[in-house]
Amino acid sequence: MIGTLAAVALLAQTPAPSAQAVSLLRVYKKGEILKYQVRGLMVTETQQIGRPYLQPQDQEINYDSTLEVKELKPDGFADVIYKRPTIEVIMGETAESDRRSSKEKVNFHLLLTMSPINHVTGAKDLTVKPPAKPGAKPGAKPGSKPVMAASSAPFAAMAGASMGQFSIPFIQDLMRVSLYVGTLDTAIDLNPPLPYDDVKPGATWKKTATYQPQEVKGGSGKVQVQRLDWTYTYDGLKEVNGRKVHRITGVLKMDTDVAKMVNEQAGSAVRSGIEALPVKMDMKVEYDLDPLSRHTLAARSESKGAWSLKVVGAPEIVVEQKFTGRTTLALVK
């Protein structure tokens, strides 16, 4: 009996075997074609001074894309053809307007060089364009132009035009981030970024999402425009619909009073007219990757944010807005 108890005690003290580190580097296969559907929805609720009710507004961003592996290169790199012909933008019904839907021709037809960590290292525009007019300026590099450049007006309207010159760009940018609308490296169908080294569950790494006003580390209280980073975590192998997948989770957080930066630039709150401009956003995304090739099978993202504006001398907040975003990515067979 004593021997049995001793054996049990010894087993209890023996540490459980740790999970084995695995490679998450992507493996490309020549001729492989991946077809994705991306569906995004943002809902805002805005309340302005003098109005006792919240004004809701919703916007959908939908598109389909394809990724075809054309050539394999040394060190695991690959040349791929990326196509995204159109983006559908749907503005929901409001008290002032009916539901509106439009398709914008973005005509993305690009030859991309992609690394094993899902990073676009080169881009060439394959779109056939009409001859340039004499004296015309050369266009932007492929992938550097925001994919929603033609639709910045809806984001401005949802961010609230009454905010003023200083803050509108930051709010609009956060809204674009929450729907993965921006340059190619922010697109949900070309993510997540992957680590070079083998990792175990719980391992983390970072990637810059955008640049936003944030408090400088060190306790000075100053706010400057700095990198706003995603923090990704490897959650290990999960079972989804009867198959194993690598699960990667990303989180993004911002909590800043932008008025501190505006007032420092202006000299004082009296000169800027802004007493407080708090901006918050929390975002989470889950990616499911193929266990062998590590290409993305599906992704789900949710975001929640809020901002408000209080001007000097005003008895209450002038405008306040809350927004939530949801984006899904599905691999179409």
C-alpha positions in Angstrom: 0.0 0.0 0.0 2.8 2.3 0.9 4.6 1.5 -2.3 1.5 2.3 -4.3 1.1 5.7 -2.6 4.7 6.5 -3.2 4.3 5.7 -6.9 1.3 7.9 -7.1 3.1 10.8 -5.4 6.0 10.3 -7.8 3.8 10.5 -10.8 2.1 13.7 -9.5 5.5 15.3 -9.2 6.6 14.3 -12.7 6.1 17.3 -15.1 3.9 16.7 -18.1 5.7 16.5 -21.4 5.8 19.9 -23.1 4.3 20.4 -26.6 6.8 20.0 -29.4 7.7 23.1 -31.4 6.3 23.2 -34.9 7.0 25.2 -38.1 4.4 27.6 -39.3 6.2 28.6 -42.4 4.0 28.5 -45.4 4.6 25.9 -48.1 3.5 27.0 -51.6 2.5 24.5 -54.3 2.9 25.4 -58.0 -0.5 25.5 -59.7 -2.4 25.9 -56.5 -5.4 28.2 -56.7 -7.1 29.6 -53.6 -10.4 31.4 -53.9 -11.6 33.5 -51.0 -14.7 35.4 -50.0 -14.3 38.3 -47.6 -17.4 39.9 -46.0 -17.2 42.9 -43.7 -19.8 44.8 -41.7 -19.3 48.0 -39.6 -22.1 49.5 -37.5 -21.8 53.0 -35.9 -23.9 54.8 -33.4 -23.4 58.5 -33.2 -24.9 61.0 -30.8 -24.4 64.8 -31.2 -25.1 67.6 -28.7 -28.7 68.7 -29.0 -30.0 65.4 -30.3 -31.5 63.1 -27.7 -31.2 60.0 -29.9 -28.4 57.8 -31.4 -28.0 57.9 -35.1 -27.2 54.4 -36.4 -25.3 53.7 -39.7 -24.0 50.5 -41.1 -21.6 49.8 -44.0 -20.7 46.5 -45.7 -17.5 45.8 -47.5 -17.6 42.6 -49.6 -15.2 41.2 -52.2 -13.9 37.9 -53.7 -10.3 37.3 -54.5 -8.0 34.5 -56.0 -4.4 33.6 -55.3 -2.7 31.4 -57.9 0.8 30.1 -57.3 2.7 30.5 -60.6 6.4 29.8 -59.8 8.4 28.5 -56.8 11.5 30.4 -55.9 14.5 29.6 -53.7 14.2 29.6 -49.9 10.5 28.9 -50.0 9.4 32.1 -51.8 6.8 32.0 -54.6 5.4 34.2 -57.4 1.6 34.3 -57.2 -1.1 36.0 -59.2 -3.5 37.9 -57.0 -6.8 39.1 -58.4 -9.6 41.2 -56.9 -11.8 42.6 -59.6 -14.3 44.5 -57.6 -15.4 45.6 -54.1 -19.0 45.9 -53.2 -19.9 48.7 -50.8 -23.3 48.7 -49.2 -24.5 51.7 -47.1 -27.4 50.9 -44.8 -30.7 52.7 -44.7 -30.8 55.9 -42.5 -33.4 58.5 -41.7 -32.0 60.6 -44.5 -31.3 58.0 -47.2 -32.3 54.6 -48.5 -30.0 51.6 -48.6 -27.4 52.0 -51.3 -25.2 49.4 -53.0 -22.4 49.9 -55.5 -19.6 47.9 -57.0 -16.3 49.6 -57.4 -13.8 48.3 -60.0 -10.5 48.0 -58.2 -9.1 45.8 -61.0 -6.4 44.2 -58.8 -4.4 41.9 -61.1 -1.0 41.7 -59.5 2.1 39.5 -59.7 3.2 39.2 -56.1 6.3 37.7 -54.6 5.4 36.2 -51.2 7.7 34.8 -48.5 7.1 31.7 -46.3 6.0 34.1 -43.5 3.2 35.5 -45.7 4.9 38.8 -46.4 4.6 40.5 -49.8 8.2 41.2 -50.9 7.5 42.4 -54.4 4.6 43.5 -56.6 4.0 44.1 -60.3 0.8 45.4 -61.8 -0.3 43.2 -64.6 -3.4 45.3 -65.5 -3.5 46.4 -69.1 -3.7 50.2 -69.0 -4.2 52.7 -71.8 -1.1 54.6 -73.0 -0.2 57.4 -70.6 -0.8 60.9 -71.7 2.2 63.1 -72.4 3.4 64.7 -69.2 1.4 62.4 -66.9 2.9 61.5 -63.6 3.8 57.9 -63.0 1.4 55.9 -60.9 1.9 54.6 -57.4 3.6 51.2 -56.8 1.3 48.2 -56.8 -0.2 47.5 -53.4 0.7 51.0 -52.0 -2.6 52.5 -53.0 -5.4 52.0 -50.5 -7.9 49.6 -51.9 -10.7 51.8 -50.7 -9.4 55.1 -51.9 -12.5 55.7 -53.9 -14.7 55.0 -50.9 -13.1 57.2 -48.2 -16.2 59.4 -48.2 -18.4 56.8 -46.4 -15.7 56.4 -43.7 -15.5 60.1 -43.3 -19.2 60.3 -42.9 -19.3 57.5 -40.4 -16.4 59.0 -38.4 -18.4 62.3 -38.1 -17.5 65.3 -40.1 -17.9 67.5 -37.0 -14.7 66.2 -35.4 -12.4 68.7 -37.1 -9.2 68.5 -39.1 -7.0 67.0 -36.4 -8.9 63.8 -35.6 -10.8 62.7 -38.6 -7.8 60.9 -40.3 -7.1 58.9 -37.1 -10.7 57.7 -36.7 -11.1 56.9 -40.4 -7.9 54.9 -40.3 -9.1 52.9 -37.3 -12.3 52.1 -39.1 -10.4 50.9 -42.2 -8.1 48.8 -40.0 -11.2 47.2 -38.3 -12.4 46.0 -41.8 -9.0 45.2 -43.2 -9.3 47.9 -45.8 -6.0 49.5 -46.7 -2.8 48.5 -48.5 -2.2 44.9 -49.6 -0.2 43.8 -46.5 -3.3 44.6 -44.3 -5.7 42.5 -46.4 -7.2 39.6 -44.4 -6.8 37.2 -47.4 -3.0 37.8 -47.4 -2.6 37.3 -43.7 -1.7 36.3 -41.0 2.0 37.0 -40.7 3.9 33.9 -39.7 7.0 33.5 -37.4 10.4 32.4 -38.9 11.2 30.1 -36.0 9.5 26.9 -34.8 7.0 27.8 -32.1 5.0 26.1 -29.3 1.5 27.0 -28.2 1.6 30.3 -26.4 4.4 31.8 -28.6 3.8 35.4 -29.6 5.0 37.8 -32.3 4.1 41.3 -33.6 3.2 43.1 -36.8 2.5 46.8 -37.4 -1.2 47.4 -38.3 -1.0 51.2 -38.7 0.3 54.4 -37.0 -1.9 56.1 -34.3 -1.5 58.7 -31.5 -0.4 56.8 -28.4 1.1 57.7 -25.0 4.9 57.6 -25.0 6.3 54.9 -22.7 8.1 56.2 -19.6 5.4 58.0 -17.8 5.9 61.4 -19.4 2.2 61.6 -20.3 3.1 62.8 -23.9 1.2 61.5 -26.8 2.8 61.0 -30.2 2.0 59.1 -33.4 3.6 55.6 -33.0 3.3 52.1 -34.3 0.1 50.3 -33.4 1.0 46.6 -33.5 -0.9 43.4 -33.8 0.1 40.8 -31.2 -0.3 37.3 -32.6 -0.4 34.1 -30.5 -0.1 30.5 -31.7 -2.9 28.6 -30.0 -1.8 25.1 -31.2 -3.8 22.5 -33.2 -7.6 22.7 -33.0 -10.3 20.6 -34.4 -12.7 22.4 -36.7 -15.5 20.5 -38.6 -13.6 17.2 -38.1 -10.2 18.3 -39.3 -7.1 19.6 -37.5 -6.0 23.2 -38.1 -3.3 25.5 -36.8 -5.1 28.3 -34.8 -3.5 31.8 -34.6 -5.1 34.6 -32.7 -4.3 38.3 -33.1 -5.3 41.2 -30.8 -5.0 44.9 -31.3 -5.7 47.5 -28.6 -5.7 51.3 -28.5 -6.7 53.7 -25.7 -5.5 57.2 -26.1 -6.7 60.8 -25.4 -5.7 62.4 -28.7 -6.3 65.9 -27.3 -3.0 65.7 -25.5 -1.1 65.6 -28.8 -3.3 68.2 -30.5 -3.0 70.6 -27.6 0.8 70.2 -27.4 1.0 71.0 -31.1 -1.3 74.0 -30.8 0.3 75.2 -27.6 -2.8 74.8 -25.3 -6.3 73.5 -25.1 -7.6 77.1 -25.3 -5.8 77.6 -28.7 -6.9 74.2 -30.1 -10.4 74.4 -28.6 -10.3 70.7 -27.7 -10.6 69.7 -24.1 -10.7 65.9 -24.6 -10.7 63.4 -27.5 -10.5 59.9 -26.1 -10.2 57.1 -28.7 -10.5 53.4 -27.9 -10.5 50.2 -30.0 -10.2 46.5 -29.2 -9.9 44.0 -32.0 -9.5 40.3 -32.1 -9.0 37.9 -35.1 -8.7 34.1 -35.4 -7.0 32.4 -38.3 -7.3 28.7 -39.1 -4.4 27.4 -41.2 -4.0 24.2 -43.1 -1.8 21.9 -41.0 0.5 21.0 -43.9 0.7 24.0 -46.2 -0.2 26.6 -43.6 -2.3 28.5 -46.1 -5.4 30.2 -44.6 -8.6 28.2 -44.5 -10.8 30.7 -42.6 -10.7 33.8 -40.4 -13.1 35.6 -38.1 -12.5 39.1 -36.8 -14.4 41.4 -34.4 -13.7 44.9 -33.3 -15.2 47.4 -30.9 -14.3 51.0 -30.6 -15.5 54.4 -29.4 -14.5 58.1 -29.4 -15.9 61.3 -28.1 -15.2 65.0 -28.5 -15.4 67.7 -25.7 -14.6 71.2 -26.6 -13.3 73.9 -24.3 -16.2 75.7 -22.5 -18.9 73.2 -23.6 -21.0 71.8 -20.7 -21.1 68.4 -22.3 -19.7 66.1 -25.0 -20.2 67.6 -28.4 -20.2 64.3 -30.3 -19.8 60.7 -29.3 -19.6 57.6 -31.5 -19.4 53.9 -30.9 -18.6 51.4 -33.7 -18.4 47.6 -34.0 -16.9 45.7 -36.9 -17.0 42.1 -38.1 -15.1 40.5 -40.9 -15.1 36.9 -42.1 -12.8 35.1 -44.6 -13.8 31.8 -46.2 -11.9 29.6 -48.6 -14.2 28.6 -51.4 -13.7 25.0 -52.6 
